[in-house]
Amino acid sequence: MLAKYNHSYIIYHDQKNFPFGTKDFDFILQEIEKGIQFLQDKGVETIILDPIYELYFSKYHLHNDQILPLFSTYLQEYVFPFSLVGKLGILTDFGSKDLAQELVNYQAQSHQLTKHQQAIKKFHFPFCYRVKSAKPWALLIQDL
């Protein structure tokens, strides 16, 4: 999906607070805002965020001119139209699972069911969700 955008990239990683899994959402938002400010100071024009935070910033119209809508575009163009049952799985950290459901539901509100989806008798709309929370220790497995 990034191939259709012509950008050079600066990677910003919050090593001090990683992993975010046990921290509350407001704390994480503050840290993301600090990261966005850091990137703006470096002259960055476009920012890619974790999917849940991208959806949050999109819903509340924060930094819309800078945040690349990768995940919301993926949901609107590939997930919603091609779902055959109206069920979505969300894998996220424990602190944001409820918010993840709310934000995906917000995105789904604008989806118009396709004719094929309308013809499926057991189609769920609004979309149903299956959420799996990742334990904070599971995030550290990648470092082993």
Beta strands, then each sheet from edge to edge (+ up, - down):
strand 1: 87-93
strand 2: 128-134
sheet 1: 1+ 2+
end
